Amino acid sequence: MFQAASKFSVILFFLLFGASVFGVDFEQVYEYYKKGNYDTLVKVSRHGLRSGEVDYKILLLYVASEPSLEEIDKTLLSIYSRSKDHPSIFFNSVYLFLERALVLEAYDSGTRWGKIFLDKGESSVRYAEGVYTYACILYSAGNYQSAESVLDKVKSTPRDSKLGKRIRILEMNLDKKKEEK
């Protein structure tokens, strides 16, 4: 009787928690995302992203769903520190982080990831936008000279006309700051 109950509990454990123990399937995580089950998505993907083999598509959904910027920072750092080379989708996740860091005024972590994005994220389809966002983080943090330097770098990358207009507005604000001195 005890052995049967023990076997049943082991089977029940694997049925209930098997996905989190053995890794998470992208299709499963994507279903959570589509249905708006963001808490579940975060819960099942965070541990695997920090310790296991990284599915960068899951990382992108995780960054879009995780409510805590600090937890995203820890997860990105864990992944970044395990390898020298990362695919472009990793840097797309960093771009999402930068956008949130700007809005939430998380200038320290935004500056750290902005520098990494600037130096290594060229493969991202959002590279120009990410560098611009990094310049905005620096500007918002009051680091105007660095913001201007980063802005000069983004002007040399291909971009669309909307981004060009936003760059020009930031340049004008930087010029105003120079005049105030």
Sequence and secondary structure as in RCSB ss.txt:
>XXXX:A:sequence
MFQAASKFSVILFFLLFGASVFGVDFEQVYEYYKKGNYDTLVKVSRHGLRSGEVDYKILLLYVASEPSLEEIDKT
LLSIYSRSKDHPSIFFNSVYLFLERALVLEAYDSGTRWGKIFLDKGESSVRYAEGVYTYACILYSAGNYQSAESV
LDKVKSTPRDSKLGKRIRILEMNLDKKKEEK
>XXXX:A:secstr
 HHHHHHHHHHHHHHHHHHHHH   HHHHHHHHHTT HHHHHHHHHHHHHHS   HHHHHHHHHH S HHHHHHH
HHHHHHT S   HHHHHHHHHHHHHHHHTT HHHHHHHHHHHHHH TTSTTHHHHHHHHHHHHHHTT HHHHHHH
HHHHHTS   HHHHHHHHHHHHHHHHHHHH 
